[in-house]
Structure formats: structure tokens, C-alpha cells
Amino acid sequence: MRRLKLKKKSKQKAAKQQPPPPAATIVVAAAGTNPAKSSKTSAARTSSAVPSNDDGPAIWTGRMGTATFVVNVESPCSSTASTARADNCAAAAAACDENDLLPPALVETQRTITSSTIATVESEASLYSAAGGTAIVAKSALVVKNEEPVGPYDWGMPGYLTPSEALTLELFRDIVHSKPQSYHDAIFSFGNHEEEDYALCRWLRARKFVLDDTVKMVEEAVEERKVATLHNFYPDAKEALGVEEAVYKTQYPQVFTGGISKDGKPLFFSKPGVVNIHGLQVTSTPDGVNRYQWHCMHHTFASVLRDRVAADPTYKRYQSCVVMDLEHLSRSTVNAKVLDIIRHQSRVDALCFPEILGICVIVNAPTFFSAIWSIIRRWLDPRTAGKIEIFSFKGSAERRLKELIDADQLPSDYGGNAPSVAETIVRQGDREGRVARRVTKLMHVKAHSHVAVEVEANEEMEVVVYTR
């Protein structure tokens, strides 16, 4: 853990100091009434933090990471303070000498800001005006309790924050609470069942805990959501697509299977290798596909998350385990129209639903996929791209999947015992339990054409034709 070196300066010099933008000026004071104006309350260490005159508190400056802090150390004591408060005063002052540097909340990972310390924010940047002068109390549960390096999957999560990240979270919380409902709705896009600390940290992680960048991101998300908000994010998939959802999925198989990974993430399987772009053009439109994306995130995925929380109240990290199958992918499949769909969906997901990818395993990647990946990777945040694992060989892919997913949760077409992805798509698309299988054929008709489908004994077949 990086320690914050402080140097004591006079009050006059500190007043002239201008912190470099975009750093905020942080004023930290022990909770209480007025700065000390009476007795020297404790040992010599006290006088190093609390001034002996009546002009006010001592000023300390220091640097943590890239942010410059000016720390205003005040005594929590007053002439009417109780003995307990006097003890707190001595403890607060003793915690702030040059040996122990800043209050432990800002220095050591096993201690953080508690109800006995209040931080207020004053900044010249207009971004911080909403939080200016607001009392902020960081929760000890948010801060990492040891000095072990935090892994990439825990970074920025509640319980693994650095003290400065915890302070940024509290600033962001105050800003969110001061904003209109549309701002709140953008952040809690999956519903209010998502715990606030985890929801806010999702957005902060997406912008590396840079507060002004995070605020700007949410504002952009509010704007992006405006049209979809008017339609309640298209609760009816058929109305969004212009075709039955089950038919759409025959052209682009993708589904939340209802299973979970070993660490509790919902499983999502997608098969872009067999996407039929011409079939999508016949059954839907680019706008329909984009509307369906809003439906999937706000209704399908939100429902999956609600079910996970109901089944396991300890599930708090709203992330999924994605398996993307590129089998049968050809160069002709990945044309400009397909890339446009991927680009749009990647942009909306990254902007409006940040940090929901836990891990993505790409299987059956063809040799030429490396060239395509070099293009797609540019559209992704580097941290998101770092969560993606690519396998070309089926055996190595199945071994990796079995490390992540128990056999009873893994579909049979990927080496597990659960129903195959195709079976799950048919089952989910047939609410009445009448459909045993779906057969789709794309026909290019000039003068005439035909298709043959075998109907087994005791079966009935319904024929639906879509034209464009």
C-alpha cells in the first residue's frame, strides 16, 4: 500500500496552493464542534497536529497517486467536550503526526474513515459542485483489509477498494443522490435490487475511478437511453424485432441457459459462427435488432439477475459468464453488416451496462479470427478485452469450460450434461410446450424454389413464410 507523505506548511502558504486539475481539494476533519481553542489535550504528539494559537487548524499537504490533497487537521475537542470526546481528540491528533502521516483512513488498508472522521470536498471544478460541502463517511467494509495485491477480478469491487477509491465512491454517491430520476435509472438499469455500492462501483470501474469521467459517462448513457425509455425498453420481444423471438434465434442462436458458473455467474451462450445475416434481414431490421438489445438487457438479463438474487442472496456482483462459439464462422459471414451490429451492440453495452462481463470464453475460433479480433478489440475497454479467452481447439476449450462450469450446468454440446443450447432455445421459445423442433430455410426465389421437411408420425407442421 502506498503511504502518503505529508509536510507541514503554514496556513498562509497553504492558502495560496492551487491543486492541479482535475484533483479535488480534500478537507479532512475529526468530527466534533470547533477547532481546539483551549487546553492542550494530550502529549507532545498532539501539538504537532493541533495549532497552539486560536487562528485555526494546521494545514498538511501531500500526494496520493495522481491526486493532490490538502488536509485540514482539526481537533474534535471543545471546551464543553466530554472525557470520551477528549480521548478521541487525543487519538485523532496523535494519528496525524509526521510519523503516522495522515489519519489512518487515508493511509493504511486495514483502517478507513469511520463515523469519527468527516471528509468534505471543495473544488474549483464545476463537476464537484454537487458534492461541495457535503459530509461524506466512507464505510470500512468497502476497503481492502490487507496489503495483498488485488487481482483483476476483484479490483474496484466493494471490499477491495483503496482508501482513495472509497472516497471517490462516496463523492459519486452524493452526486447520484443529487441528480434527477433519469440519472438514477441509468445507473440502476437492472432494477433497485442491485446493491448501491456494487452498482456505483460498476460505473466507477468502467472509468477507472476518475470521478469526472464517470459522471460524464452516466450523462451520455441517460441521453442514449432516451428513446428506449419512452417504450419501456421494449418489453415484448416480438414487437421489438417484428418477428417471434424464437424465429430470430434460429438465425442468431443466443440464450441465457438458466445455468450458473462455479462462482455463481449466469451462463450466456452465443453462436455467432452460424449467424445468418440474410435471414436476419428477412425476418427483422437493423433497428429491430437494436431494439431487441434493449429488451435483452432490461428485461431478459434483469430477470435472470433477479432470479439469481432470489436463489442466492449473497450474489452481488452483477456479471455473467459468456461462451461464444465461432464454429462454422467464415470470412464471408463477417461482412460489414455483421460488424456494424457488433460495433453498435458493443458501444451500447459498454456505455449503458458497464462491467457486466465476468469472463468470456471464445471457442472454436478459426485461424483467421485473429485478424477480426484485432478489429473488435479496438471497440472494447482494455480491461474488458482482458477478460476474454480464445480457444481454437475443442479439447482445450472444453477443459477450460469444465474448470469454470460444473457438468450439470454445462450444455451437452460443450461437454456437459445439461440440455444443449439448441434444446434450451426451443424450450424457452415454446411457452405452451407444443414445439418439438424448428426448421428454418433461407430461400432465394427467382422463378420457383422448393424445400422438403420430414414430418414424423403424430407430428403436425406449421409453415410460416417471411419475405422482404
RABELKA-V674532 format. One record per pair of residues at least 4 apart in sequence whose C-alpha atoms are under 6 Angstrom apart, sorted by the first residue. I is the first residue (numbers start at 1). J is the second residue. Records with the same first field share a line. If there is no record, write none. Layout:
I=J ; J
This chain:
1=147
3=107
4=64
5=62
6=61 ; 62 ; 101
7=61
8=60
11=59
23=67 ; 68
24=123
25=69 ; 70 ; 122 ; 123
26=69 ; 70 ; 121
27=71 ; 72 ; 119 ; 120
28=71 ; 72 ; 119
29=73 ; 74 ; 118
30=76 ; 117
31=76 ; 116 ; 117 ; 118
32=76
35=74 ; 75
36=75 ; 77 ; 78
37=54
42=46 ; 90
45=94
46=93 ; 94
48=97
49=93 ; 96 ; 97
51=57 ; 58
57=73 ; 74
58=73
59=72
60=70 ; 71
61=69 ; 70 ; 71
62=69
63=68
75=89
76=89
77=81 ; 86 ; 89
81=85
88=92
90=94
95=100 ; 103
96=100 ; 101 ; 102 ; 103
97=101
104=108 ; 111
105=111 ; 112 ; 113
106=163
109=144 ; 145 ; 146
110=145 ; 146
112=140
113=117 ; 138
118=136 ; 137
119=136
120=133 ; 134 ; 135
121=132 ; 133
122=132
123=128
130=175
131=174 ; 175
141=159
142=158 ; 159 ; 161
143=159 ; 160 ; 161 ; 162
144=159 ; 160 ; 161
150=155
156=161 ; 205
161=165 ; 166
185=189
186=222
190=302
201=205
202=355
204=208 ; 209 ; 214
205=209
207=214
221=351 ; 352
225=229
228=233
229=233
233=294 ; 295
234=240 ; 295
235=295
238=242 ; 243 ; 244 ; 245
240=288 ; 291 ; 292
241=284 ; 288
242=284
246=429
249=253
251=275 ; 276 ; 279
252=275
253=270 ; 271
254=269 ; 270
255=268 ; 269
256=267 ; 268
259=267 ; 409
260=264 ; 265 ; 266 ; 267
261=265 ; 404 ; 405
262=404 ; 405
265=320 ; 321
266=320
267=321 ; 322
268=322
269=322 ; 323 ; 324
270=324
271=324 ; 325
272=326
273=326 ; 327 ; 328 ; 329
280=284
281=285
282=467 ; 468
284=288
294=298
295=299
296=300 ; 301
297=301
298=302
299=303
308=312
309=313 ; 315
318=356
319=356 ; 357 ; 358
320=357 ; 358
321=358 ; 359
322=360
323=360 ; 361 ; 362
324=362
325=362 ; 363
326=364 ; 365
327=364
334=338
339=343
342=346
345=349
346=350
348=352
349=353
350=354
359=387
360=388
361=388 ; 389
362=390
363=391 ; 397
364=392
365=392
369=373
373=377
391=397
401=405
407=416 ; 417
408=417 ; 418
409=418
410=416 ; 418
411=416 ; 418 ; 419 ; 420
412=416 ; 417 ; 418 ; 419 ; 420
413=420
445=449
